């Protein structure tokens, strides 16, 4: 038998009908309980020349005689029950095959045909999983177990880092744990550097999920030499007894009209006022914001309006709205150090950066800082990439992790923010996004279509389910699978970095064994409460 090709799993049934587009119908053997079959489970179909791999997308009951549904037999008699089940009445499953292992060439390929009738269907085994998804190595990361299996399933981090990706799920499903796991893997295996905009202080040092008493270790603790923490809120950080690598300050001269345009809702700017801001920038040059606010403080807006032939009331409104920036303590007239230069220095050295917002979790702060810093970092990456004479001179791949992504990537804003540009450019300048969100329906459809790999935890809203599956060739079948996920710790993974869609019971985060895998040497001292707290959380 060809190496890598084996049949070791428990037999489930045989192929009886189906099509390439609608899936294959499997009649279960009489000794197989239909109650053990679950949507999202991984199976294999033994063809004569090929072995087919796919997901169960539906579970059904069938009967030879339709009169059984009107006049059921007496199932209280064990003998009658044994005769009826599996012969006159039976269970069927629908399987969506998407990967073929060719026996003759020992090659894997996308499914373009169907197995012959009455071929044997079996449970997938660890060898099957390794054959299709590969085993853990320097480029693959174990992300959990396939549904109802003890096998380890891997995601290809090299492929993951080549395109923008998304992690979606409603609050409390485990998407933050999974995002941590992905970032841990990327840092440990050095497949990319990361810039994490940490709105809720969950990725730098220890963090405590909502509803849990357990503090979990984050990137800086696991990789102290490979991660730098930049803090927007110095006071909050010091109060925790921690010392950040850098305190971020944003100078007036770093803020551009484009940074304020995406804040039009929170700053209450209308179209006329936004247009006026662009004209002010053109007239006053780089120090436009400082000078304009100074003129307003002196009561000189009327004079400026006359000189510029602008509407005075409109300029007055612009002045009042821009003074709101003074309520942000990290915005200063003159920044003594360039935050972007400091971040770039770390990224160029292969050190990932977590930017913690501390108390400044309002969307004005988050959107302003994330868009401003990313715009300047992206410009530097574009300049370096265009000037590179070969691959060795190109910058390291950068993955920007963005929570509440719909605030930057809505249909109205996606073409205005730098994040929309990055998503559409498909890693043209070695910069990609990892968007984390509970409302994928709020993200521009064009941006969603550019995401290479999508990780979907439980979503209840129909619009969110449709959005996260948009563009998938198996949307209708995967919609059934996604809607049947458990509330926590189960996810549907599909796209560029996995050969086919698969339901994963995710790798548990936070146990001593977990930390030990990522090189944390004090894992044995984490405490006896860890296991108990994880059980309570999930």
C-alpha positions in Angstrom: 0.0 0.0 0.0 1.3 3.5 -0.8 3.0 5.3 2.0 0.7 7.8 3.7 -2.4 5.9 2.6 -4.1 3.7 5.1 -7.5 2.7 6.3 -7.5 2.5 10.1 -10.6 4.4 11.2 -13.8 2.8 12.4 -16.1 1.9 9.5 -19.3 4.1 9.4 -21.1 3.1 6.3 -21.1 3.2 2.5 -21.7 5.7 -0.3 -25.2 5.5 -1.8 -25.8 8.8 -3.6 -24.7 12.4 -4.0 -22.9 14.9 -6.3 -19.8 17.1 -6.3 -21.8 20.3 -5.7 -24.3 19.0 -3.2 -22.2 16.5 -1.2 -22.2 12.7 -0.8 -24.9 10.7 0.9 -23.7 7.9 3.2 -25.9 5.1 4.6 -24.7 4.3 8.1 -24.1 0.6 9.0 -26.7 -0.9 11.4 -24.2 -1.1 14.3 -23.3 2.6 14.0 -25.4 4.9 16.2 -26.7 8.0 14.4 -26.6 9.7 17.7 -22.7 9.6 17.5 -22.7 11.5 14.2 -22.2 15.2 14.5 -22.2 18.0 11.9 -18.5 19.1 11.5 -17.0 15.7 12.1 -14.2 14.7 9.8 -14.4 11.4 7.7 -12.7 9.6 4.9 -14.2 7.8 1.9 -12.2 4.8 0.4 -12.4 5.0 -3.4 -10.8 2.5 -5.8 -8.1 5.0 -6.9 -8.5 7.8 -4.6 -9.3 8.5 -0.9 -11.7 11.4 -0.3 -11.7 13.6 2.9 -14.6 15.7 4.0 -16.9 17.1 6.7 -20.3 15.9 7.8 -22.7 18.7 6.9 -26.0 17.0 7.7 -27.5 14.0 9.6 -30.7 12.4 8.5 -33.1 9.6 9.2 -34.4 7.4 6.4 -36.8 4.5 5.9 -37.4 2.0 3.0 -41.2 2.2 3.5 -42.7 5.7 4.0 -45.5 4.1 5.9 -43.2 3.6 8.9 -43.6 7.3 9.6 -47.4 6.9 9.8 -47.5 3.5 11.5 -44.2 2.9 13.4 -43.3 -0.7 14.4 -43.3 -1.7 18.0 -39.7 -0.9 19.0 -40.2 -2.1 22.6 -39.5 -5.6 21.3 -35.6 -5.9 21.1 -35.8 -8.4 18.3 -38.0 -6.2 16.1 -35.9 -3.2 16.9 -32.7 -5.0 15.8 -34.3 -6.1 12.6 -35.8 -2.7 11.7 -32.9 -0.5 12.5 -30.3 -0.7 9.8 -32.5 -2.4 7.3 -36.0 -0.9 7.0 -35.1 2.2 9.0 -31.6 3.7 8.9 -29.4 6.7 9.4 -27.7 8.7 6.7 -25.1 11.5 6.8 -24.2 14.0 4.1 -20.5 14.6 3.6 -18.8 17.5 1.7 -15.6 16.1 0.2 -13.0 18.7 -0.6 -9.6 16.9 -0.6 -8.5 13.8 -2.5 -5.4 11.7 -1.9 -4.4 10.0 -5.2 -3.2 6.5 -4.4 -1.3 6.1 -7.7 0.7 9.4 -7.5 0.7 9.8 -3.7 -0.4 13.4 -4.3 -3.0 15.6 -2.6 -5.4 17.6 -4.7 -8.7 19.5 -4.6 -11.8 17.4 -5.2 -13.0 17.4 -8.8 -15.0 14.1 -8.8 -17.0 11.8 -6.5 -16.3 8.3 -5.3 -18.0 5.3 -6.9 -21.2 4.0 -5.3 -21.0 1.7 -2.2 -17.4 2.7 -1.3 -16.5 2.4 2.4 -16.7 5.5 4.7 -14.6 5.6 7.9 -13.7 7.8 10.7 -10.6 9.9 10.0 -7.5 9.0 12.0 -4.4 10.9 13.2 -2.6 9.6 10.1 -5.3 11.0 7.9 -5.1 14.4 9.7 -1.3 14.4 9.4 -1.5 13.5 5.7 -3.8 16.4 4.9 -2.9 19.1 7.4 0.7 18.1 8.2 2.2 17.5 11.6 3.7 20.2 13.8 7.1 21.5 12.7 9.0 24.8 12.3 6.1 26.3 10.2 3.0 24.5 11.5 1.2 25.2 14.7 -1.2 22.8 16.5 -4.5 24.7 17.0 -6.5 21.9 18.5 -8.4 18.7 17.8 -10.8 17.9 14.9 -14.4 17.5 16.2 -14.8 14.2 18.3 -11.2 13.2 17.7 -8.0 13.1 19.8 -5.8 13.9 16.8 -3.8 17.1 16.7 -4.6 19.4 13.8 -2.2 22.0 12.5 -2.4 25.4 10.7 0.3 26.5 8.3 1.8 29.7 9.8 3.9 30.4 6.7 0.7 30.6 4.6 -1.1 32.4 7.3 1.4 35.2 7.3 1.2 35.8 3.6 -2.4 37.2 3.6 -4.6 39.2 5.9 -6.8 37.0 8.1 -9.7 37.2 10.5 -10.9 35.8 13.9 -14.6 36.2 14.5 -17.0 35.2 17.2 -19.4 36.7 19.7 -18.2 37.7 23.1 -17.2 34.8 25.4 -16.6 32.2 22.7 -12.8 32.1 23.0 -11.7 34.2 20.1 -9.2 36.2 22.3 -7.7 33.0 23.6 -7.3 31.7 20.0 -5.8 35.0 18.9 -3.3 34.8 21.7 -2.4 31.2 20.5 -1.9 32.3 16.9 0.4 35.2 18.0 2.3 32.9 20.4 2.9 30.5 17.5 4.0 33.3 15.1 6.5 34.7 17.6 7.8 31.3 18.7 8.4 30.1 15.1 9.6 33.5 13.9 7.2 33.6 10.9 6.4 37.3 11.3 6.6 40.2 13.7 3.4 41.6 15.2 2.0 45.0 16.1 -0.9 44.5 18.4 -3.3 47.4 19.1 -4.3 46.2 22.6 -7.5 48.1 23.4 -8.4 46.0 26.5 -4.8 45.4 27.9 -5.0 41.6 27.1 -1.9 41.0 25.1 1.0 42.6 26.9 1.4 41.3 30.4 -1.1 39.1 32.4 -4.8 39.4 31.6 -8.0 38.3 33.2 -10.9 37.4 30.9 -14.3 38.6 31.9 -15.9 36.3 34.5 -12.6 34.6 35.4 -10.5 34.9 38.6 -7.5 33.5 36.8 -4.8 35.7 35.3 -3.4 34.3 32.1 0.1 35.0 30.9 0.4 37.1 27.7 3.1 37.8 25.1 5.6 39.8 27.1 5.8 37.1 29.9 6.1 34.2 27.4 8.6 36.0 25.1 10.3 38.7 27.2 13.2 39.2 24.7 10.9 39.0 21.6 8.1 41.4 22.7 8.1 45.0 23.6 5.2 46.8 25.4 4.4 50.4 24.5 2.0 52.1 26.8 -0.4 55.0 26.1 -1.4 55.3 29.7 1.8 55.5 31.8 -0.1 56.0 35.1 -2.2 52.8 34.7 0.9 50.8 33.8 3.0 52.0 36.8 0.1 51.3 39.1 0.3 47.7 38.1 3.9 47.6 39.1 5.1 47.2 35.5 7.7 49.0 33.5 6.8 49.6 29.8 9.4 49.6 27.1 8.2 53.0 25.8 5.6 55.6 26.7 3.7 56.8 23.5 2.9 60.4 23.0 1.3 61.9 19.9 2.4 65.3 18.8 0.1 67.8 17.1 2.4 67.8 14.1 1.8 64.1 13.6 -1.9 64.4 13.2 -3.2 64.7 9.7 -6.7 65.5 8.3 -7.2 61.9 7.3 -6.7 60.9 10.9 -9.5 63.2 11.9 -11.8 62.4 9.0 -12.4 58.8 10.3 -13.2 60.4 13.7 -16.0 62.5 12.2 -18.6 60.6 14.1 -17.0 60.9 17.6 -15.9 64.5 16.9 -19.3 65.3 15.4 -17.8 66.7 12.2 -19.9 67.2 9.1 -18.7 67.2 5.5 -18.2 71.0 5.3 -16.1 70.9 8.5 -13.9 68.0 7.2 -13.3 69.9 3.9 -12.3 72.9 5.9 -9.8 70.9 7.9 -8.0 69.8 4.7 -7.8 73.4 3.6 -6.5 74.5 7.0 -3.7 71.9 6.7 -2.9 73.1 3.2 -2.6 76.7 4.3 -0.7 76.2 7.6 1.5 73.3 6.6 2.9 70.7 9.1 2.2 72.6 12.3 -1.3 73.4 11.2 -3.2 71.9 14.2 -1.1 73.7 16.8 -1.3 77.0 15.0 -5.0 76.8 14.3 -5.9 75.9 17.9 -3.6 78.7 19.1 -5.4 81.2 16.8 -8.7 80.0 18.2 -7.5 80.4 21.8 -6.7 84.0 20.9 -10.1 84.6 19.5 -8.7 85.1 16.0 -11.0 82.7 14.0 -12.9 85.6 12.5 -9.6 87.1 11.3 -8.6 83.8 9.7 -12.0 83.4 8.1 -11.7 86.8 6.5 -8.2 86.2 5.2 -9.1 82.8 3.8 -12.5 83.7 2.7 -14.0 80.9 4.8 -17.3 80.7 6.5 -16.6 82.0 10.0 -19.3 79.9 11.8 -17.9 76.8 10.1 -14.4 77.6 11.2 -15.6 78.3 14.7 -17.3 74.9 14.8 -14.1 73.2 13.5 -12.1 74.9 16.3 -14.6 73.8 19.0 -14.5 70.2 17.8 -10.8 70.0 17.5 -10.3 71.3 21.1 -11.7 67.9 22.2 -8.2 66.4 21.3 -6.9 68.3 24.4 -8.9 65.9 26.5 -6.6 63.1 25.4 -3.6 63.2 27.8 -1.3 61.4 25.3 -1.8 64.1 22.7 0.8 66.8 23.3 1.9 69.9 21.4 5.4 68.6 21.0 6.4 64.9 21.3 10.0 64.7 22.6 10.4 61.2 21.0 9.0 59.7 17.8 6.8 56.8 18.7 6.7 55.5 15.2 10.5 55.5 14.9 10.7 53.5 18.2 8.1 51.0 17.0 9.9 50.6 13.7 13.2 50.1 15.4 11.7 47.1 17.4 10.0 45.6 14.4 13.1 45.8 12.3 15.0 43.9 15.0 12.4 41.1 14.9 10.7 42.2 18.2 6.9 42.3 18.2 5.2 45.3 19.7 2.0 45.5 21.9 0.5 48.9 22.3 -1.6 49.0 25.4 -4.3 51.7 25.7 -4.9 51.3 29.4 -7.7 53.6 30.6 -8.0 55.2 27.1 -10.4 52.6 25.7 -12.8 55.1 24.1 -13.0 54.7 20.3 -11.7 58.3 19.8 -8.4 57.3 21.3 -8.3 53.8 19.7 -9.1 54.9 16.2 -6.9 58.0 16.2 -3.8 56.2 17.5 -4.2 53.0 15.5 -4.8 54.8 12.2 -2.1 57.4 12.8 0.7 55.0 13.8 -0.3 52.4 11.1 -0.3 55.0 8.4 3.2 56.1 9.1 4.5 52.6 9.7 3.0 51.5 6.4 4.6 54.4 4.6 8.0 53.3 5.9 7.4 49.7 4.9 6.3 50.8 1.4 9.4 52.9 1.0 11.7 50.1 2.2 10.0 47.5 0.0 10.1 49.7 -3.1 13.8 50.4 -2.5 14.8 46.8 -1.9 17.0 45.2 -4.5 16.1 41.7 -3.5 14.2 39.6 -1.0 17.0 39.9 1.6 16.5 43.6 1.7 12.7 43.5 2.1 11.4 44.2 5.6 10.3 41.4 7.9 6.6 40.3 7.4 4.4 42.4 9.7 1.0 41.3 11.0 -1.1 44.1 12.6 -3.6 42.8 15.0 -6.7 45.0 15.2 -9.6 44.5 17.6 -13.1 46.0 16.9 -12.0 45.9 13.3 -15.5 47.0 12.0 -14.8 50.5 13.5 -12.0 50.9 10.9 -13.2 48.7 8.0 -16.9 49.5 7.7 -18.1 50.1 4.1 -18.1 53.9 4.8 -14.5 53.9 6.1 -12.7 51.0 4.5 -11.5 53.2 1.6 -10.4 56.0 3.9 -8.4 54.2 6.5 -5.0 52.7 6.0 -6.3 49.4 7.2 -8.6 49.1 4.2 -5.6 49.8 1.9 -3.6 47.1 3.6 -6.4 44.5 3.3 -6.9 45.2 -0.4 -3.2 45.1 -1.3 -2.7 41.4 -0.4 0.7 41.8 1.3 2.2 43.9 -1.4 4.5 45.6 1.0 4.9 42.8 3.6 2.2 44.1 5.8 -1.0 42.2 6.6 -3.9 42.4 9.1 -5.2 40.0 11.7 -8.7 41.4 12.3 -10.5 40.3 15.5 -14.2 41.1 15.7 -17.6 40.0 16.9 -19.5 41.8 14.1 -18.2 40.7 10.7 -21.3 42.0 9.1 -20.0 45.5 9.9 -16.9 45.0 7.8 -16.8 46.0 4.2 -17.5 43.0 2.0 -14.5 43.7 -0.3 -12.2 43.6 2.7 -13.8 40.3 3.9 -13.2 38.8 0.5 -9.4 39.6 0.8 -9.0 37.6 4.1 -7.0 34.5 3.4 -7.9 32.5 6.4 -11.1 32.9 8.5 -11.5 31.5 12.0 -15.2 31.6 13.0 -16.4 30.9 16.5 -20.1 30.9 17.4 -22.1 33.7 15.8 -25.8 34.0 16.4 -26.7 36.8 14.0 -27.7 35.6 10.5 -26.0 38.6 8.9 -22.8 37.9 10.7 -22.8 34.3 9.7 -23.5 35.2 6.0 -20.7 37.8 6.2 -18.0 35.5 7.6 -18.8 32.9 5.0 -19.1 35.3 2.0 -17.1 34.2 -1.0 -16.8 30.6 0.3 -17.5 27.9 -2.3 -19.3 25.8 0.3 -21.3 28.7 1.9 -24.6 26.9 2.3 -23.1 23.7 3.8 -20.6 25.6 6.1 -23.5 27.8 7.3 -25.1 24.7 8.8 -21.8 23.7 10.4 -21.1 27.1 11.8 -24.6 27.4 13.3 -24.1 24.1 15.2 -20.9 25.1 16.9 -20.8 24.9 20.7 -20.9 28.2 22.6 -17.2 28.0 23.6 -14.0 26.5 22.4 -15.2 25.3 19.0 -14.4 27.1 15.8 -14.7 26.6 12.1 -11.4 27.3 10.3 -11.2 27.6 6.5 -9.2 29.4 3.9 -5.6 29.8 2.7 -3.6 28.2 5.6 -5.7 25.0 5.9 -6.2 22.6 3.0 -10.0 22.4 3.7 -12.6 23.7 6.1 -12.5 21.9 9.5 -14.2 22.2 12.8 -11.6 22.5 15.6 -11.9 22.0 19.4 -9.3 24.6 20.1 -6.1 24.1 22.0 -6.8 24.9 25.7 -5.0 28.0 26.8 -3.3 28.6 30.1 -2.4 25.3 31.6 1.2 24.6 32.8 1.7 22.3 29.9 0.6 25.0 27.5 3.0 27.5 28.8 5.8 25.0 28.8 5.3 24.4 25.1 6.1 28.1 24.5 9.2 28.0 26.6 7.9 29.5 29.9 10.2 27.9 32.4 8.2 28.8 35.5 5.2 26.9 34.3 5.2 24.6 37.4 4.8 27.6 39.6 1.7 29.0 38.0 -0.6 27.7 40.8 -3.0 25.0 41.6 -6.0 27.1 40.7 -5.2 27.1 36.9 -7.1 23.9 36.0 -10.0 24.8 38.2 -10.3 28.3 36.8 -10.1 27.1 33.2 -12.9 24.7 33.9 -15.0 27.4 35.4 -14.3 29.8 32.5 -15.4 27.2 29.9 
